[in-house]
Amino acid sequence: MTQKIIRNYSAFMLFEGLALSFFFGTYQLFLVDKGLNLLEINLLNCAFMLANFLFEIPTGAIADFFGRKKSVIFGLWVYSLSFFIYFFSDSFWQFLLAEIIGAFAFSCISGALEALVVDSLKHHKYDGNLETVFRRGEIRHLGIIIGAVAGSFVGQIDLSWPWFLTAVSFAFLAIASHFFFSEDYFSKVEKIAISFEPMKKIARESIVYGLKNRKLMFIVVFSSILAFILQPINMYWPIVFQKNFLVETKYMGLIFSAVVVITYLGSQASSYWQEKIKCKKNAIFFSQIITSLGIIFCFFAFNLSLFFLFFLLHEFGRGLFHPLNRAYINENIESKNRSTVLSFESMIIKAGSGLGLIFSGLIASNFGILNSWLISAIILMITIFVFWRKNGN
């Protein structure tokens, strides 16, 4: 039974990645085509992060009361609704509504899915490594690559059609999930209690813990600043490829697929990188020199080939960062504080990303996209230098 649960989880992740990614290469192009400016595009993503932050605790309580399977399936249907709204919409406020609904759907699925899989395995006496289970879920990246490529080719015909494909796919996935998962062991809690008190508790306990563990908070703050800095690259790359280098919409999915592959290669090279740098914190900081150099070289690239090469170089640096960062943070958290500190880390990184979206939107709208990239790269270089000097003292 446990192997069936793992296979079904892997299949779900594959199809979820496929369903979600049809618009990954065309999202910003679609919004520009609908008349939104660069700041408005970023504000939509900022609204998603804020809504997701606010919905995380209440939807967790809902999942505990009604069941994780019902929460996941409900979230999939709501996701489908949000993508249908995107398909039919043509104004900022309609897209904003879709983002908020999508954030609620994401919150219904995120924690509930993991809890559903883990509790199902425990119920059936699984004694294997959970890391192996979740590694199987990485097949999601294959679905993302296929979906992004297919969606971009469809988007060449009409930029709204990838949203239709995603909406329909999530509806089918919601139906299929009735058969993917079983939760016959579940018994709901006595009463539902939705409170934002856990957020305050997480923040309070994490700050106290962080003040006692400065080297941990050092990296958490760096991660939040990095999330702030990288937003213009996250948001505007398809626009740059199309406007500056006349890349057709149908090729955006291929570019996104290349990003997924090169980021994976960067993550795989992280252990070699750390071995060469020796100091774990410096390995994290210096990995972002590659990211910042890639962005700076993009600014000066005069043809598509060079721009694409340097764009992938910056993604390689970002791939290096993630495993180094995750390993260091978890190595410096005591087990009893792990959940609390990781939740707080997630919260402040979202805050950094949200502020970065507003800042980069203003810069890009007033001074141009590539100038916002250059400013981000310079800030990143300064940040690396400051944190490296602090690390040495």
N, C-alpha and C positions, 0 to 999 in steps of 0.2 A: 504493500500500500504506500509506503514512504517513497518508493521509486516513482510511483504514479503521481504523487503530489509534486515531486521535483520536476518530472517531465511536464506536467501541466503548468507549473510555474514558469518553466523555460519557454513553453509555447506561448503563454500569456505575454511574457516580456517581449518575445519576438514580434508578435502581432501588435502589441501596444506601441512598440517603437516604430513599426511600419505605419500604423494608423496616425500617430501623432506627427510624423515627419513630412507629410506631403507638402506642407507649406514652408518648411524650414529654409529653403533656398529662395523663396519668393515673398516672404512675409513683409519685409520693408518695402519692396517694390510695389506690392499691392496697396499698401497704405499711401505711398507717394502718388500712385495712380488715382487714388480716391481724393487727392487734394490735401492730405495732411502735411504739415511741415515737420522738420526734423525734431523740434522740441515736442510737438504733439505725439509723435511716434514714441519718444522716450517716456513721456508722461503716462502713456497707456501701460507700458511695462512697469513703471513705478507704481501705478495703481494695482497691478496684479500682485506685486510683491507685498504691498501694504495690506491688501485684502487677504492674501495668503497668510500673512503674519497674524492677522486678527481672527481668521477662521480656524487656525490650527488647533487651538485648545477646545473650542466648542464641538468641532467635528470629531475630535478624539472621544469626547464624552458620548456623542451620538453613536459612534461605532461600538463602544463598550455596552451601550444599552440595547441597541437593535441587532447587533451582530456585525462582525467585520465583513463577511461576505455580502450582506445587504448594503453595507456602506460602500464597498467597492463597486457593486453593480449600480447602485444609485448614482455614485460619482461618475461612472462611465456614461450613463444616460444624460446627466447634467452637462458633462463635457460635450457630448454630441449636440445638445441644445446650443451651447455657447458657440460652437463652430458653425452651426446653421445660421445663427445671428450674424456672424462675420460674413458668411456667404451672401446674405441678403442686405447687408448694411452698406451705407455710403457716407456716414458722418462720424465725427470724433465721438460724440456722445453715445451713439449706438455701439461703436467699437468698445467704448469704456464699459458699457453694460455687459458686453460679451466677455471682457477681461475679468470683471468682478465675478460673474457667473462661473467662468473658467477657473478662477482662483478657489472658489468654493468647491468645485468638482475635484480639483487637485488635492485639496485638504481632506476631502472625504476618502480619497484613494490612498494617499501617500503612506501614512502610518498604519492604516487598516490593512493594507495589502501585506506588508511585512509581518504584522502581528498574526494575520490569518495563516500565512505559510508556516511561520515558526510554531505557532500553537497547534496547527494540524499535525506537524511532524512530531512534536512532543507527545501529542495524544496517541499517536501510533508508535510510540517508543523508539523514535529515531535516535541512534547513538553515534551518528557520524558528525563531521565538522560542518557547522553552519556556513563557514566561509566558502566551502566547496559548493554549497547550495546556491549562494548568492553569486558566486563566480559563474555558475551556469546561466544566471540571469543576464550576464553580459552579452548574451546573444542578441539582446535588444539593439546593440550597435549595428548588427547586420540588417535588422529591420529598418533602422533609421537611414542607413545608406541607400537601401532599395527604395524606401518611400521618398527620400529627398530627391533622388534622381528621377523617379517616375513623376513626382509632383511638379518638378521644374519643366519637364517636357509638356505636361498638361497645361502648366501656367503660360507656356509660350502661346497657346491658343487663347486662353482667357485667365487672367490672374486670380479670378474668384473661384475657379474650378478646384484647385487644390483644397480649399476649405470645404467644398462639398464632399470631396473624397474622404477627408478626415472625419467629417460629421457622420457620413454613412458608415465608415469603418468602425467608429466608436459605438454606433448603434448595434452593429453586428457583434462587436466584442462584448457588449453588455449582455446580449443573448447567449453568446458562447460561454460566458463566465458562469452561467448557471451550471454548466457541465464541467468547467475547469476545476471548480472548487467545491468542497464539501465542508459543512460546519455543523454536523449533526450533534456534536458534543457541546455546542455552545448553550449557555444559560445566561439570560440577561441579568444585569445587576438589579437590585431592588428598586432603585430610583435613579433618575438621570439628574446629574448635578453639573451644570455648566457655569464655570466661573473663570474670570481672568486673574484670579489670585495666583494660580501657578506661574503666570508670567512674571509677576512681581517677585515671587519666591525664587524663581530661577535667576533673575537679575541680581537680587540681593545676595544670594548664596554664592553666585559665581564671582561677583565683584570682590567679596570678602576672600574667597579662595584665590582669586587672581592676585590680590595684593600680597598674599603670602607666597605666591609662586610667580615671581616676576618674569622668569624666562618663558613660562607658558604664555602669560598675557602679552609678552613681547611679540610672539609669533601670531597670536590672535589679532592683535592690532595691525600688524603688517598685512595679514590676510584681508582685513577689512579695508585697508587703504588700497590694496591691490584691486579688490572688487570695485572700489570707487573709480580707480584709474582706467580700468579696461573697458568701461561701458561704451565709449564711442566706437571701439573696434568691434565689439560684440554686435552693436546695433546697425552700423552703417556700411559694413563691408560689401553687401550686394549692390548698394547704391554706387559705391566707388567703382566696382568692377563694371557696372553697366554705363554709368555716366562718363567716367574718365577713360575707359578702355573699350567701350562699345561691345562688351560681352553680352551675348544673347541670353534671354531668360532660361532657355532650355539647358544651358550649361551650368547654371547656379547650383543645381543638385550635385553635379560632378565636383565642383569646387568644395562644397560642403563635405562630400564624401572624402575628399583628399584631406580636409581638416581633421575629420574623425580618425583617419589612418595615421596621420603625422602626429596627432596628439597621443595616440596609443603608443607609437614608437618612442615618443618622448618619455612617457611613463615607464616604459620598459628599460630605458637607458638611465633611469634615476639612480639605481643602485651603483652603477659604474661612476656616475657623476659624483655621488656622495663619497665613494671610495677615493676619488682623485682629490676632492676638496678637503676631505678629512673632517673638518668641523661641521657638525650637522646643521647648525643655524646658518653658517656662511654658505653651505650648499644650497639652502633654501633661498637666501638673498641673491646669491650670484646666479642662480638659475634664471632669475628675472632680468639679468643683464642681456641674456639672449633674447628674451621677449622684447625689451626696450630697443635693442639694436635692430631687431626685425622691423619694428614699427617705424623707427627713424629712417631706415633704408627704404621702406615703402614710400615715405614722403618724397624721397629724392629719385625714386625709380622713374625712368623715362619711357619704358615700354612694358607691355603686359607680362612678358616672360620674367623680367626682373622683379616686377611688382609681385607676381604670384610666388616666386621663389622666396622673397623676403617675407611675404605674408605667412607662408608655411613655416619659415624660420621662427617667427614670433609664436606660432602655435606649438612648435616643438618645445620652446621654452615654457609655455604654459603646461604642456604635458609633463615636463620634468617636475614642475612645482607640486602638483597634486599629491602624488604618493609620498614625497619627502615631507610635505606639510602634514599630511594625515598621520604618518608614522611618528613624527616628532611630537605632535600634540597629544596623541594617545599614550606615548611613552611617558609623558609628564603629567598625566592625570591619574590620581588614585582611583581604584575601581569604584569605591563608594561614591565618588563625586563625578563619575564619567558622564552619566546621563545629563546631570545638571549643567556641567561645563560645556558639553557638546551642544546642548540646546541653546545656551547663551551665545556660544560661538556662532551658531547658525543665525541667531537673531541679529547680532551686530554686523555680520557679513551682509545680510539682507538690507540692513540700514545703510551700510556703505554703498551697496549697489544702487539703492534707491536715490541717495544723494548724488551718486555719480551719474545717474540717468538725467537728473535735472541739470547738473552742472555741464555735462557734455552736450546736452540738447541746446542749452543757451550758447555755448561756445560754437558749436557746429552751425547753428542758425545764423549767428552774427559774423563768423569768421571763416566758415567753410569746414567741410568734414576733415580733410587732410590736415588742416591746421589744428583741429581738435585732437587728431591723432598725435601730432608732433608735441603739442602741449602735454598730453598724457604721458608720452615717452620721456619727456624731460622731467616731469614730476616723478615718474617711476625711478629714473636714474638718481635723482636727489634723495628719494626715499631709501633706496638701496644703500647709498653712501651714509646717510644718517643712521640707519639701523646697523650697518656694519661697524661704524665708529662706536655706537653705543654698546654693541656686542663685545667690542674689544676692551671696553673700560670695566 
